[in-house]
């Protein structure tokens, strides 16, 4: 045996600290934040292949530290091992700059408050020794420039060039994490290529964490982000704060690329915590992953960050306590004891009578301030009411029943509404409303002579009729009411469209002060609890597919198939016992010690999922579990991967009845086939049963495939 020379040891250790493009930038970015910088700019040329430059306005480097700055294990953060319990900086090992010198050419320009505007440019060799010192002009702060990254490491350099796109995206994700957690710091990431300069990350100094998060994920998610908070000394001084997207399809993502977790304000990877968040979220929105930025604050003495050189892998002494606290916090945000639905609004459109003759299409014409001119053109006013995007309701009055004239504010009669097909239905013109997609509307020449109510939902283009009417009479009635509608439009002509929207929505939401747009926007939501389903009264059925129900002064539309499907799905999830098939030869599983202990503790739960195991105490830890049988559903045989998925879920949430994703999909498919279908006529008792069942479900707001079970339809006038 012989000792390895110092130069080889230096290169071997440096290769473990700086492993790719992202870690090289991470170390320098952390140094800038530790220097109390309020502006950090990361600038790459050719995605880092040519150069990497990090500039900050921190306190700079003192002259006495120039010669030792890039030496191995020289640091100003700690002086002894016990200081780790109180360290508050990102770096403390004294390895970053020394390792960078080994894998790249390093040039540092720095100036302190006392020396500015005179700075110093420093150059270092591979061993971290200072080789050149030059006086230059520089404001207070530090600039570190890296060139020829991995040039003397042929394999890594070739891999970097080959996968530069992937490496750069990882770098963007890493910079985003630090940008989100850095209060009062402006962080920017700029990439200069042959085609131009692109800024991928830029935050504002005076901004809160939500604003910084939205600058990364996009401002369109602002209405869908929910605050998550938890603080309790009973849970071991655990403090949780952050934001997570609401469990609805439009707020989630198809991947887990926008998930940011920090412990004691340090970005890190804790698999159990991320798994808990994802599985809890996907229980409510199975098809999507959450977007979140969550910060967990713990006692510094209960965590160990000195596991890996990048310090992203940490150990938490009381991880189970942290998981339980996080589960409580997620439950308050995601557990749908209550759900928010947007309140309907009434909108008006001007349509010329001549444009509906002969079934020719009506051109969309939005409401504008020039409504007063329409009285001279002979156009009539059609009032439609919208609830959710793509839903339009049109009402016609019956001249023969003046006491029961229908308006947009009238209450539907409490009886089921069934569809009747017309013989040879004519072409349907289009009636459009502001901010809704064009949808088919009312036919011009129906074949019968009674009143007609038409409802168009999304792209279904289904017509529903409780009676039939003469459209010549309808046009006469609409023309007679034209003058009144035009007078109303003229009164609002002096107001802008934005002011009209806020005032109208605020009035319907019960808000008196319409000078505050945010307050008026909050008035457009109604809060409904699961228990409210039991208090709803059924009004009728629409198109043999939807149930219209009323609770207090609010009307709701319930998807009969989605609601019954979710009821059947949760019944299967709770009570189904999956049959198992014995293996010819028992398989010995190689598990981690933690996973093995969980599997042994929850044998009955695994058996209900079709996995029978046997414990052999004569074997060493990690090899004690024998798999005797595995589940079978139809022709589908489950695998050890499904077993590991169940064990992982039991580690996160041991008190629940877990199901692997494959079983969940099969339960969802079976629940779909055994449920009430669209097109099935229902009695009042059946409709009441479907609605009441929702109050008994854990998550009644979406079907297993993510389809909403209900939507707010209309707010009736008091």
WOFEN-V706255 format. One record per residue. N is the residue number from 1. RES is the residue in three letters. SS is DSSP state (@ for helix, = for strand, . for the rest). NEAR is the number of other ideal C-beta (glycine too) atoms within 10 Angstrom. Layout:
# WOFEN-V706255
n:N res:RES ss:SS near:NEAR
n:N res:RES ss:SS near:NEAR
This chain:
# WOFEN-V706255
n:1 res:UNK ss:. near:2
n:2 res:UNK ss:. near:4
n:3 res:UNK ss:. near:7
n:4 res:UNK ss:. near:9
n:5 res:UNK ss:. near:8
n:6 res:UNK ss:@ near:10
n:7 res:UNK ss:@ near:11
n:8 res:UNK ss:@ near:10
n:9 res:UNK ss:@ near:12
n:10 res:UNK ss:@ near:19
n:11 res:UNK ss:@ near:16
n:12 res:UNK ss:@ near:11
n:13 res:UNK ss:@ near:16
n:14 res:UNK ss:@ near:23
n:15 res:UNK ss:@ near:15
n:16 res:UNK ss:@ near:12
n:17 res:UNK ss:@ near:20
n:18 res:UNK ss:. near:28
n:19 res:UNK ss:. near:16
n:20 res:UNK ss:. near:19
n:21 res:UNK ss:@ near:26
n:22 res:UNK ss:@ near:20
n:23 res:UNK ss:@ near:20
n:24 res:UNK ss:@ near:24
n:25 res:UNK ss:@ near:21
n:26 res:UNK ss:@ near:24
n:27 res:UNK ss:@ near:22
n:28 res:UNK ss:@ near:25
n:29 res:UNK ss:@ near:25
n:30 res:UNK ss:@ near:19
n:31 res:UNK ss:@ near:22
n:32 res:UNK ss:@ near:27
n:33 res:UNK ss:@ near:21
n:34 res:UNK ss:@ near:17
n:35 res:UNK ss:. near:18
n:36 res:UNK ss:. near:12
n:37 res:UNK ss:. near:25
n:38 res:UNK ss:. near:14
n:39 res:UNK ss:= near:15
n:40 res:UNK ss:= near:27
n:41 res:UNK ss:= near:19
n:42 res:UNK ss:= near:26
n:43 res:UNK ss:= near:18
n:44 res:UNK ss:= near:24
n:45 res:UNK ss:= near:16
n:46 res:UNK ss:@ near:14
n:47 res:UNK ss:@ near:19
n:48 res:UNK ss:@ near:22
n:49 res:UNK ss:. near:20
n:50 res:UNK ss:. near:13
n:51 res:UNK ss:= near:18
n:52 res:UNK ss:= near:23
n:53 res:UNK ss:= near:19
n:54 res:UNK ss:= near:22
n:55 res:UNK ss:= near:21
n:56 res:UNK ss:= near:27
n:57 res:UNK ss:. near:18
n:58 res:UNK ss:. near:21
n:59 res:UNK ss:. near:17
n:60 res:UNK ss:. near:24
n:61 res:UNK ss:. near:23
n:62 res:UNK ss:. near:13
n:63 res:UNK ss:@ near:13
n:64 res:UNK ss:@ near:7
n:65 res:UNK ss:@ near:11
n:66 res:UNK ss:. near:16
n:67 res:UNK ss:. near:15
n:68 res:UNK ss:. near:14
n:69 res:UNK ss:. near:20
n:70 res:UNK ss:. near:25
n:71 res:UNK ss:. near:17
n:72 res:UNK ss:. near:19
n:73 res:UNK ss:. near:9
n:74 res:UNK ss:. near:15
n:75 res:UNK ss:. near:16
n:76 res:UNK ss:. near:14
n:77 res:UNK ss:. near:15
n:78 res:UNK ss:. near:16
n:79 res:UNK ss:. near:8
n:80 res:UNK ss:. near:6
n:81 res:UNK ss:@ near:8
n:82 res:UNK ss:@ near:8
n:83 res:UNK ss:@ near:11
n:84 res:UNK ss:@ near:16
n:85 res:UNK ss:@ near:12
n:86 res:UNK ss:@ near:9
n:87 res:UNK ss:. near:14
n:88 res:UNK ss:. near:11
n:89 res:UNK ss:. near:15
n:90 res:UNK ss:. near:21
n:91 res:UNK ss:. near:20
n:92 res:UNK ss:. near:18
n:93 res:UNK ss:. near:17
n:94 res:UNK ss:. near:18
n:95 res:UNK ss:. near:20
n:96 res:UNK ss:@ near:24
n:97 res:UNK ss:@ near:22
n:98 res:UNK ss:@ near:25
n:99 res:UNK ss:@ near:26
n:100 res:UNK ss:@ near:25
n:101 res:UNK ss:@ near:24
n:102 res:UNK ss:@ near:24
n:103 res:UNK ss:@ near:25
n:104 res:UNK ss:. near:22
n:105 res:UNK ss:= near:18
n:106 res:UNK ss:= near:24
n:107 res:UNK ss:= near:18
n:108 res:UNK ss:= near:21
n:109 res:UNK ss:= near:21
n:110 res:UNK ss:= near:28
n:111 res:UNK ss:= near:22
n:112 res:UNK ss:. near:19
n:113 res:UNK ss:. near:10
n:114 res:UNK ss:. near:10
n:115 res:UNK ss:. near:17
n:116 res:UNK ss:. near:15
n:117 res:UNK ss:. near:10
n:118 res:UNK ss:= near:12
n:119 res:UNK ss:= near:24
n:120 res:UNK ss:= near:19
n:121 res:UNK ss:= near:16
n:122 res:UNK ss:= near:21
n:123 res:UNK ss:= near:14
n:124 res:UNK ss:= near:23
n:125 res:UNK ss:. near:14
n:126 res:UNK ss:. near:18
n:127 res:UNK ss:. near:16
n:128 res:UNK ss:. near:22
n:129 res:UNK ss:. near:12
n:130 res:UNK ss:= near:16
n:131 res:UNK ss:= near:9
n:132 res:UNK ss:= near:10
n:133 res:UNK ss:= near:12
n:134 res:UNK ss:= near:11
n:135 res:UNK ss:= near:10
n:136 res:UNK ss:= near:13
n:137 res:UNK ss:= near:10
n:138 res:UNK ss:. near:20
n:139 res:UNK ss:. near:12
n:140 res:UNK ss:. near:19
n:141 res:UNK ss:= near:25
n:142 res:UNK ss:= near:24
n:143 res:UNK ss:= near:21
n:144 res:UNK ss:= near:22
n:145 res:UNK ss:= near:19
n:146 res:UNK ss:= near:23
n:147 res:UNK ss:= near:15
n:148 res:UNK ss:. near:14
n:149 res:UNK ss:. near:23
n:150 res:UNK ss:. near:22
n:151 res:UNK ss:. near:12
n:152 res:UNK ss:. near:14
n:153 res:UNK ss:. near:18
n:154 res:UNK ss:@ near:9
n:155 res:UNK ss:@ near:8
n:156 res:UNK ss:@ near:18
n:157 res:UNK ss:@ near:16
n:158 res:UNK ss:@ near:11
n:159 res:UNK ss:@ near:14
n:160 res:UNK ss:@ near:20
n:161 res:UNK ss:@ near:13
n:162 res:UNK ss:@ near:10
n:163 res:UNK ss:. near:14
n:164 res:UNK ss:@ near:15
n:165 res:UNK ss:@ near:9
n:166 res:UNK ss:@ near:12
n:167 res:UNK ss:@ near:18
n:168 res:UNK ss:@ near:21
n:169 res:UNK ss:@ near:15
n:170 res:UNK ss:@ near:15
n:171 res:UNK ss:@ near:26
n:172 res:UNK ss:@ near:15
n:173 res:UNK ss:@ near:16
n:174 res:UNK ss:@ near:20
n:175 res:UNK ss:@ near:22
n:176 res:UNK ss:@ near:25
n:177 res:UNK ss:@ near:21
n:178 res:UNK ss:@ near:26
n:179 res:UNK ss:@ near:24
n:180 res:UNK ss:@ near:27
n:181 res:UNK ss:@ near:22
n:182 res:UNK ss:. near:21
n:183 res:UNK ss:. near:12
n:184 res:UNK ss:. near:9
n:185 res:UNK ss:. near:21
n:186 res:UNK ss:= near:19
n:187 res:UNK ss:= near:27
n:188 res:UNK ss:= near:17
n:189 res:UNK ss:= near:24
n:190 res:UNK ss:= near:16
n:191 res:UNK ss:= near:19
n:192 res:UNK ss:= near:16
n:193 res:UNK ss:= near:13
n:194 res:UNK ss:. near:5
n:195 res:UNK ss:. near:6
n:196 res:UNK ss:= near:7
n:197 res:UNK ss:= near:10
n:198 res:UNK ss:= near:11
n:199 res:UNK ss:= near:11
n:200 res:UNK ss:= near:17
n:201 res:UNK ss:= near:21
n:202 res:UNK ss:= near:14
n:203 res:UNK ss:. near:20
n:204 res:UNK ss:. near:12
n:205 res:UNK ss:. near:12
n:206 res:UNK ss:. near:8
n:207 res:UNK ss:. near:16
n:208 res:UNK ss:. near:10
n:209 res:UNK ss:@ near:17
n:210 res:UNK ss:@ near:15
n:211 res:UNK ss:@ near:14
n:212 res:UNK ss:@ near:22
n:213 res:UNK ss:@ near:26
n:214 res:UNK ss:@ near:19
n:215 res:UNK ss:@ near:18
n:216 res:UNK ss:@ near:21
n:217 res:UNK ss:@ near:21
n:218 res:UNK ss:. near:11
n:219 res:UNK ss:@ near:9
n:220 res:UNK ss:@ near:10
n:221 res:UNK ss:@ near:19
n:222 res:UNK ss:@ near:13
n:223 res:UNK ss:@ near:11
n:224 res:UNK ss:@ near:15
n:225 res:UNK ss:= near:20
n:226 res:UNK ss:= near:16
n:227 res:UNK ss:= near:11
n:228 res:UNK ss:= near:21
n:229 res:UNK ss:= near:12
n:230 res:UNK ss:= near:19
n:231 res:UNK ss:= near:13
n:232 res:UNK ss:= near:14
n:233 res:UNK ss:. near:8
n:234 res:UNK ss:. near:8
n:235 res:UNK ss:. near:17
n:236 res:UNK ss:. near:17
n:237 res:UNK ss:. near:15
n:238 res:UNK ss:= near:25
n:239 res:UNK ss:= near:16
n:240 res:UNK ss:= near:21
n:241 res:UNK ss:= near:16
n:242 res:UNK ss:= near:23
n:243 res:UNK ss:= near:24
n:244 res:UNK ss:= near:24
n:245 res:UNK ss:= near:23
n:246 res:UNK ss:. near:22
n:247 res:UNK ss:. near:27
n:248 res:UNK ss:. near:17
n:249 res:UNK ss:. near:14
n:250 res:UNK ss:. near:12
n:251 res:UNK ss:. near:20
n:252 res:UNK ss:. near:24
n:253 res:UNK ss:= near:15
n:254 res:UNK ss:. near:8
n:255 res:UNK ss:. near:9
n:256 res:UNK ss:. near:13
n:257 res:UNK ss:. near:12
n:258 res:UNK ss:. near:20
n:259 res:UNK ss:= near:19
n:260 res:UNK ss:= near:22
n:261 res:UNK ss:= near:20
n:262 res:UNK ss:= near:19
n:263 res:UNK ss:= near:20
n:264 res:UNK ss:. near:17
n:265 res:UNK ss:. near:14
n:266 res:UNK ss:= near:20
n:267 res:UNK ss:= near:20
n:268 res:UNK ss:. near:19
n:269 res:UNK ss:= near:13
n:270 res:UNK ss:. near:21
n:271 res:UNK ss:@ near:11
n:272 res:UNK ss:@ near:17
n:273 res:UNK ss:@ near:20
n:274 res:UNK ss:@ near:17
n:275 res:UNK ss:@ near:16
n:276 res:UNK ss:@ near:21
n:277 res:UNK ss:@ near:25
n:278 res:UNK ss:@ near:16
n:279 res:UNK ss:@ near:17
n:280 res:UNK ss:@ near:22
n:281 res:UNK ss:@ near:24
n:282 res:UNK ss:@ near:17
n:283 res:UNK ss:@ near:17
n:284 res:UNK ss:@ near:20
n:285 res:UNK ss:. near:22
n:286 res:UNK ss:. near:19
n:287 res:UNK ss:. near:13
n:288 res:UNK ss:. near:20
n:289 res:UNK ss:= near:19
n:290 res:UNK ss:. near:26
n:291 res:UNK ss:. near:25
n:292 res:UNK ss:= near:25
n:293 res:UNK ss:= near:26
n:294 res:UNK ss:= near:22
n:295 res:UNK ss:= near:21
n:296 res:UNK ss:= near:24
n:297 res:UNK ss:= near:15
n:298 res:UNK ss:. near:21
n:299 res:UNK ss:. near:13
n:300 res:UNK ss:@ near:13
n:301 res:UNK ss:@ near:10
n:302 res:UNK ss:@ near:18
n:303 res:UNK ss:= near:22
n:304 res:UNK ss:= near:13
n:305 res:UNK ss:. near:19
n:306 res:UNK ss:. near:15
n:307 res:UNK ss:. near:11
n:308 res:UNK ss:. near:12
n:309 res:UNK ss:. near:19
n:310 res:UNK ss:. near:18
n:311 res:UNK ss:. near:18
n:312 res:UNK ss:. near:17
n:313 res:UNK ss:= near:15
n:314 res:UNK ss:. near:18
n:315 res:UNK ss:= near:12
n:316 res:UNK ss:= near:21
n:317 res:UNK ss:. near:13
n:318 res:UNK ss:. near:17
n:319 res:UNK ss:@ near:14
n:320 res:UNK ss:@ near:12
n:321 res:UNK ss:@ near:18
n:322 res:UNK ss:@ near:24
n:323 res:UNK ss:@ near:20
n:324 res:UNK ss:@ near:16
n:325 res:UNK ss:@ near:23
n:326 res:UNK ss:@ near:23
n:327 res:UNK ss:@ near:16
n:328 res:UNK ss:@ near:15
n:329 res:UNK ss:@ near:23
n:330 res:UNK ss:@ near:22
n:331 res:UNK ss:@ near:12
n:332 res:UNK ss:@ near:12
n:333 res:UNK ss:@ near:19
n:334 res:UNK ss:@ near:21
n:335 res:UNK ss:. near:16
n:336 res:UNK ss:. near:19
n:337 res:UNK ss:. near:10
n:338 res:UNK ss:= near:12
n:339 res:UNK ss:= near:23
n:340 res:UNK ss:= near:16
n:341 res:UNK ss:= near:20
n:342 res:UNK ss:= near:15
n:343 res:UNK ss:. near:18
n:344 res:UNK ss:. near:24
n:345 res:UNK ss:= near:19
n:346 res:UNK ss:= near:17
n:347 res:UNK ss:= near:20
n:348 res:UNK ss:= near:18
n:349 res:UNK ss:= near:20
n:350 res:UNK ss:= near:21
n:351 res:UNK ss:= near:21
n:352 res:UNK ss:= near:15
n:353 res:UNK ss:@ near:15
n:354 res:UNK ss:@ near:11
n:355 res:UNK ss:@ near:15
n:356 res:UNK ss:@ near:22
n:357 res:UNK ss:@ near:12
n:358 res:UNK ss:@ near:11
n:359 res:UNK ss:@ near:12
n:360 res:UNK ss:. near:12
n:361 res:UNK ss:. near:15
n:362 res:UNK ss:. near:19
n:363 res:UNK ss:. near:12
n:364 res:UNK ss:. near:14
n:365 res:UNK ss:. near:14
n:366 res:UNK ss:. near:13
n:367 res:UNK ss:. near:18
n:368 res:UNK ss:. near:13
n:369 res:UNK ss:@ near:14
n:370 res:UNK ss:@ near:9
n:371 res:UNK ss:@ near:19
n:372 res:UNK ss:@ near:12
n:373 res:UNK ss:@ near:11
n:374 res:UNK ss:@ near:21
n:375 res:UNK ss:@ near:17
n:376 res:UNK ss:@ near:7
n:377 res:UNK ss:@ near:9
n:378 res:UNK ss:. near:11
n:379 res:UNK ss:= near:21
n:380 res:UNK ss:= near:19
n:381 res:UNK ss:= near:22
n:382 res:UNK ss:= near:21
n:383 res:UNK ss:= near:18
n:384 res:UNK ss:= near:22
n:385 res:UNK ss:= near:20
n:386 res:UNK ss:= near:20
n:387 res:UNK ss:. near:22
n:388 res:UNK ss:. near:16
n:389 res:UNK ss:. near:10
n:390 res:UNK ss:. near:15
n:391 res:UNK ss:= near:20
n:392 res:UNK ss:= near:24
n:393 res:UNK ss:= near:20
n:394 res:UNK ss:= near:19
n:395 res:UNK ss:. near:19
n:396 res:UNK ss:. near:20
n:397 res:UNK ss:. near:20
n:398 res:UNK ss:. near:17
n:399 res:UNK ss:. near:15
n:400 res:UNK ss:. near:10
n:401 res:UNK ss:. near:10
n:402 res:UNK ss:@ near:8
n:403 res:UNK ss:@ near:4
n:404 res:UNK ss:@ near:11
n:405 res:UNK ss:. near:14
n:406 res:UNK ss:. near:16
n:407 res:UNK ss:. near:11
n:408 res:UNK ss:. near:16
n:409 res:UNK ss:. near:13
n:410 res:UNK ss:. near:13
n:411 res:UNK ss:. near:13
n:412 res:UNK ss:. near:19
n:413 res:UNK ss:. near:11
n:414 res:UNK ss:. near:12
n:415 res:UNK ss:. near:12
n:416 res:UNK ss:. near:19
n:417 res:UNK ss:. near:19
n:418 res:UNK ss:. near:14
n:419 res:UNK ss:. near:17
n:420 res:UNK ss:. near:11
n:421 res:UNK ss:. near:7
n:422 res:UNK ss:. near:13
n:423 res:UNK ss:. near:6
n:424 res:UNK ss:. near:5
n:425 res:UNK ss:. near:12
n:426 res:UNK ss:. near:13
n:427 res:UNK ss:. near:12
n:428 res:UNK ss:= near:18
n:429 res:UNK ss:= near:20
n:430 res:UNK ss:= near:13
n:431 res:UNK ss:= near:23
n:432 res:UNK ss:. near:20
n:433 res:UNK ss:. near:25
n:434 res:UNK ss:. near:16
n:435 res:UNK ss:. near:11
n:436 res:UNK ss:. near:18
n:437 res:UNK ss:. near:11
n:438 res:UNK ss:. near:16
n:439 res:UNK ss:= near:22
n:440 res:UNK ss:= near:19
n:441 res:UNK ss:= near:25
n:442 res:UNK ss:= near:20
n:443 res:UNK ss:= near:19
n:444 res:UNK ss:. near:21
n:445 res:UNK ss:. near:14
n:446 res:UNK ss:. near:20
n:447 res:UNK ss:. near:11
n:448 res:UNK ss:. near:13
n:449 res:UNK ss:. near:12
n:450 res:UNK ss:. near:14
n:451 res:UNK ss:. near:21
n:452 res:UNK ss:. near:22
n:453 res:UNK ss:. near:18
n:454 res:UNK ss:= near:20
n:455 res:UNK ss:= near:21
n:456 res:UNK ss:= near:25
n:457 res:UNK ss:= near:21
n:458 res:UNK ss:. near:12
n:459 res:UNK ss:. near:10
n:460 res:UNK ss:. near:14
n:461 res:UNK ss:. near:11
n:462 res:UNK ss:. near:18
n:463 res:UNK ss:. near:22
n:464 res:UNK ss:. near:20
n:465 res:UNK ss:. near:20
n:466 res:UNK ss:. near:17
n:467 res:UNK ss:. near:12
n:468 res:UNK ss:. near:15
n:469 res:UNK ss:. near:21
n:470 res:UNK ss:. near:16
n:471 res:UNK ss:@ near:18
n:472 res:UNK ss:@ near:11
n:473 res:UNK ss:@ near:17
n:474 res:UNK ss:@ near:19
n:475 res:UNK ss:@ near:16
n:476 res:UNK ss:@ near:13
n:477 res:UNK ss:@ near:17
n:478 res:UNK ss:@ near:19
n:479 res:UNK ss:@ near:14
n:480 res:UNK ss:@ near:12
n:481 res:UNK ss:. near:16
n:482 res:UNK ss:@ near:18
n:483 res:UNK ss:@ near:10
n:484 res:UNK ss:@ near:9
n:485 res:UNK ss:@ near:19
n:486 res:UNK ss:@ near:19
n:487 res:UNK ss:@ near:11
n:488 res:UNK ss:@ near:11
n:489 res:UNK ss:@ near:19
n:490 res:UNK ss:@ near:13
n:491 res:UNK ss:@ near:9
n:492 res:UNK ss:. near:16
n:493 res:UNK ss:. near:11
n:494 res:UNK ss:. near:8
n:495 res:UNK ss:. near:13
n:496 res:UNK ss:. near:10
n:497 res:UNK ss:@ near:13
n:498 res:UNK ss:@ near:9
n:499 res:UNK ss:@ near:14
n:500 res:UNK ss:@ near:13
n:501 res:UNK ss:@ near:19
n:502 res:UNK ss:@ near:22
n:503 res:UNK ss:@ near:15
n:504 res:UNK ss:@ near:16
n:505 res:UNK ss:@ near:19
n:506 res:UNK ss:@ near:22
n:507 res:UNK ss:@ near:13
n:508 res:UNK ss:@ near:18
n:509 res:UNK ss:@ near:18
n:510 res:UNK ss:. near:9
n:511 res:UNK ss:. near:18
n:512 res:UNK ss:. near:9
n:513 res:UNK ss:. near:8
n:514 res:UNK ss:. near:16
n:515 res:UNK ss:. near:9
n:516 res:UNK ss:. near:12
n:517 res:UNK ss:@ near:14
n:518 res:UNK ss:@ near:7
n:519 res:UNK ss:@ near:15
n:520 res:UNK ss:@ near:22
n:521 res:UNK ss:@ near:16
n:522 res:UNK ss:@ near:13
n:523 res:UNK ss:. near:19
n:524 res:UNK ss:. near:21
n:525 res:UNK ss:= near:14
n:526 res:UNK ss:= near:19
n:527 res:UNK ss:= near:9
n:528 res:UNK ss:= near:21
n:529 res:UNK ss:= near:12
n:530 res:UNK ss:@ near:19
n:531 res:UNK ss:@ near:11
n:532 res:UNK ss:@ near:18
n:533 res:UNK ss:@ near:24
n:534 res:UNK ss:@ near:14
n:535 res:UNK ss:@ near:14
n:536 res:UNK ss:. near:23
n:537 res:UNK ss:= near:12
n:538 res:UNK ss:= near:24
n:539 res:UNK ss:= near:23
n:540 res:UNK ss:= near:19
n:541 res:UNK ss:= near:25
n:542 res:UNK ss:= near:22
n:543 res:UNK ss:. near:16
n:544 res:UNK ss:. near:19
n:545 res:UNK ss:. near:22
n:546 res:UNK ss:= near:25
n:547 res:UNK ss:= near:26
n:548 res:UNK ss:= near:21
n:549 res:UNK ss:= near:25
n:550 res:UNK ss:= near:19
n:551 res:UNK ss:= near:16
n:552 res:UNK ss:. near:14
n:553 res:UNK ss:. near:12
n:554 res:UNK ss:= near:19
n:555 res:UNK ss:= near:20
n:556 res:UNK ss:= near:23
n:557 res:UNK ss:= near:22
n:558 res:UNK ss:= near:26
n:559 res:UNK ss:= near:20
n:560 res:UNK ss:@ near:25
n:561 res:UNK ss:@ near:21
n:562 res:UNK ss:@ near:26
n:563 res:UNK ss:@ near:26
n:564 res:UNK ss:@ near:26
n:565 res:UNK ss:@ near:25
n:566 res:UNK ss:@ near:27
n:567 res:UNK ss:@ near:23
n:568 res:UNK ss:@ near:22
n:569 res:UNK ss:@ near:24
n:570 res:UNK ss:@ near:19
n:571 res:UNK ss:@ near:16
n:572 res:UNK ss:@ near:19
n:573 res:UNK ss:@ near:20
n:574 res:UNK ss:@ near:10
n:575 res:UNK ss:@ near:9
n:576 res:UNK ss:. near:16
n:577 res:UNK ss:. near:10
n:578 res:UNK ss:. near:19
n:579 res:UNK ss:. near:9
n:580 res:UNK ss:= near:19
n:581 res:UNK ss:= near:12
n:582 res:UNK ss:= near:9
n:583 res:UNK ss:= near:13
n:584 res:UNK ss:= near:4
n:585 res:UNK ss:= near:6
n:586 res:UNK ss:= near:16
n:587 res:UNK ss:= near:14
n:588 res:UNK ss:= near:14
n:589 res:UNK ss:. near:19
n:590 res:UNK ss:. near:11
n:591 res:UNK ss:. near:20
n:592 res:UNK ss:. near:12
n:593 res:UNK ss:@ near:10
n:594 res:UNK ss:@ near:12
n:595 res:UNK ss:@ near:19
n:596 res:UNK ss:@ near:19
n:597 res:UNK ss:@ near:16
n:598 res:UNK ss:@ near:21
n:599 res:UNK ss:@ near:25
n:600 res:UNK ss:@ near:15
n:601 res:UNK ss:@ near:12
n:602 res:UNK ss:. near:19
n:603 res:UNK ss:@ near:15
n:604 res:UNK ss:@ near:7
n:605 res:UNK ss:@ near:19
n:606 res:UNK ss:@ near:24
n:607 res:UNK ss:@ near:17
n:608 res:UNK ss:@ near:18
n:609 res:UNK ss:. near:23
n:610 res:UNK ss:. near:23
n:611 res:UNK ss:. near:24
n:612 res:UNK ss:= near:19
n:613 res:UNK ss:= near:20
n:614 res:UNK ss:= near:12
n:615 res:UNK ss:= near:13
n:616 res:UNK ss:. near:11
n:617 res:UNK ss:. near:6
n:618 res:UNK ss:. near:7
n:619 res:UNK ss:. near:12
n:620 res:UNK ss:. near:6
n:621 res:UNK ss:. near:10
n:622 res:UNK ss:. near:14
n:623 res:UNK ss:. near:14
n:624 res:UNK ss:. near:21
n:625 res:UNK ss:= near:26
n:626 res:UNK ss:= near:17
n:627 res:UNK ss:= near:18
n:628 res:UNK ss:= near:15
n:629 res:UNK ss:= near:16
n:630 res:UNK ss:= near:21
n:631 res:UNK ss:= near:26
n:632 res:UNK ss:= near:14
n:633 res:UNK ss:= near:16
n:634 res:UNK ss:. near:7
n:635 res:UNK ss:. near:5
n:636 res:UNK ss:= near:11
n:637 res:UNK ss:= near:12
n:638 res:UNK ss:. near:22
n:639 res:UNK ss:. near:12
n:640 res:UNK ss:@ near:13
n:641 res:UNK ss:@ near:10
n:642 res:UNK ss:@ near:20
n:643 res:UNK ss:@ near:25
n:644 res:UNK ss:@ near:15
n:645 res:UNK ss:@ near:19
n:646 res:UNK ss:@ near:23
n:647 res:UNK ss:@ near:24
n:648 res:UNK ss:@ near:17
n:649 res:UNK ss:@ near:21
n:650 res:UNK ss:@ near:20
n:651 res:UNK ss:@ near:22
n:652 res:UNK ss:@ near:22
n:653 res:UNK ss:. near:17
n:654 res:UNK ss:. near:13
n:655 res:UNK ss:. near:6
n:656 res:UNK ss:. near:15
n:657 res:UNK ss:. near:14
n:658 res:UNK ss:. near:23
n:659 res:UNK ss:. near:22
n:660 res:UNK ss:. near:23
n:661 res:UNK ss:@ near:13
n:662 res:UNK ss:@ near:16
n:663 res:UNK ss:@ near:23
n:664 res:UNK ss:@ near:18
n:665 res:UNK ss:@ near:15
n:666 res:UNK ss:@ near:18
n:667 res:UNK ss:@ near:21
n:668 res:UNK ss:@ near:19
n:669 res:UNK ss:@ near:13
n:670 res:UNK ss:@ near:17
n:671 res:UNK ss:@ near:22
n:672 res:UNK ss:@ near:18
n:673 res:UNK ss:@ near:9
n:674 res:UNK ss:. near:13
n:675 res:UNK ss:. near:20
n:676 res:UNK ss:. near:22
n:677 res:UNK ss:. near:13
n:678 res:UNK ss:. near:14
n:679 res:UNK ss:. near:11
n:680 res:UNK ss:. near:14
n:681 res:UNK ss:. near:10
n:682 res:UNK ss:. near:20
n:683 res:UNK ss:. near:11
n:684 res:UNK ss:@ near:16
n:685 res:UNK ss:@ near:9
n:686 res:UNK ss:@ near:17
n:687 res:UNK ss:@ near:22
n:688 res:UNK ss:@ near:17
n:689 res:UNK ss:@ near:15
n:690 res:UNK ss:@ near:24
n:691 res:UNK ss:@ near:25
n:692 res:UNK ss:@ near:15
n:693 res:UNK ss:@ near:19
n:694 res:UNK ss:@ near:22
n:695 res:UNK ss:. near:15
n:696 res:UNK ss:. near:14
n:697 res:UNK ss:. near:18
n:698 res:UNK ss:. near:15
n:699 res:UNK ss:. near:20
n:700 res:UNK ss:. near:22
n:701 res:UNK ss:. near:22
n:702 res:UNK ss:= near:22
n:703 res:UNK ss:. near:25
n:704 res:UNK ss:. near:23
n:705 res:UNK ss:. near:17
n:706 res:UNK ss:. near:16
n:707 res:UNK ss:. near:14
n:708 res:UNK ss:= near:18
n:709 res:UNK ss:. near:25
n:710 res:UNK ss:= near:24
n:711 res:UNK ss:= near:17
n:712 res:UNK ss:= near:21
n:713 res:UNK ss:= near:27
n:714 res:UNK ss:= near:25
n:715 res:UNK ss:= near:21
n:716 res:UNK ss:. near:14
n:717 res:UNK ss:. near:10
n:718 res:UNK ss:. near:6
